[in-house]
Amino acid sequence: MKCYICDQSGKDSPAVAVCIICGMALCRDHAIREELPMCEKVYQGLAPTCRPLPLSMPRFVCEPCRAAMQQANTA
């Protein structure tokens, strides 16, 4: 499988990851590794709260999906 972004620009780069959101194949240069924090719901009082867990979950995303996810944080 080849990197979709490289293929669009005429390059031939092997894919090493797949975007967890859109499924785009990505090479090392275009794969963005992020850590997704994990938490456990704890029921205390009226509403559940989130207690952070020590391990996070790795995920790979492409630049277009990352930009779409972060647009709410920049507005």
C-alpha positions as CSV (number, residue, x, y, z in Angstrom):
1,M,0.0,0.0,0.0
2,K,1.2,3.5,-0.8
3,C,0.8,6.8,1.1
4,Y,-2.2,8.6,-0.4
5,I,-0.7,12.1,0.1
6,C,2.6,11.2,-1.5
7,D,0.7,9.5,-4.4
8,Q,-1.3,12.6,-5.1
9,S,2.0,14.6,-5.5
10,G,3.6,11.9,-7.7
11,K,5.9,10.3,-5.1
12,D,6.0,6.6,-4.3
13,S,6.2,6.1,-0.5
14,P,5.1,3.0,1.3
15,A,2.4,3.4,3.9
16,V,3.2,2.6,7.5
17,A,0.0,3.7,9.2
18,V,-3.7,4.3,8.5
19,C,-5.6,7.4,9.7
20,I,-8.0,6.2,12.4
21,I,-10.7,8.7,11.3
22,C,-10.8,8.6,7.5
23,G,-8.8,5.5,6.7
24,M,-6.1,7.2,4.5
25,A,-2.9,5.3,4.1
26,L,0.1,7.3,5.4
27,C,3.9,7.2,5.2
28,R,6.2,8.1,8.0
29,D,6.4,11.7,6.9
30,H,2.6,12.2,6.9
31,A,1.5,10.0,9.8
32,I,0.8,12.0,13.0
33,R,0.9,10.0,16.2
34,E,-1.2,11.3,19.0
35,E,-1.9,10.0,22.5
36,L,-5.5,9.8,23.4
37,P,-5.9,10.2,27.2
38,M,-8.0,7.5,28.9
39,C,-10.2,8.0,31.9
40,E,-12.5,6.0,34.1
41,K,-15.9,7.1,35.1
42,V,-16.3,7.5,38.8
43,Y,-19.7,8.0,40.3
44,Q,-19.6,10.4,43.2
45,G,-22.5,12.5,44.1
46,L,-25.0,13.5,41.4
47,A,-22.8,13.4,38.2
48,P,-20.1,11.0,37.1
49,T,-16.6,12.4,36.9
50,C,-13.6,11.3,34.9
51,R,-10.5,10.0,36.7
52,P,-7.4,10.0,34.5
53,L,-5.7,6.6,33.9
54,P,-1.9,6.3,33.7
55,L,-1.8,4.7,30.2
56,S,-2.9,6.5,27.0
57,M,-4.1,5.0,23.7
58,P,-1.9,5.8,20.7
59,R,-3.6,6.7,17.4
60,F,-2.5,7.8,14.0
61,V,-4.2,10.6,12.1
62,C,-3.6,12.5,8.9
63,E,-3.2,16.3,8.7
64,P,-6.6,17.1,7.2
65,C,-8.4,15.1,10.0
66,R,-6.2,16.7,12.7
67,A,-6.9,20.1,11.4
68,A,-10.7,19.3,11.4
69,M,-10.5,18.1,15.0
70,Q,-8.5,21.1,16.2
71,Q,-10.7,23.8,14.5
72,A,-13.0,23.9,17.5
73,N,-10.0,24.6,19.8
74,T,-8.8,27.6,17.8
75,A,-12.2,29.4,17.4
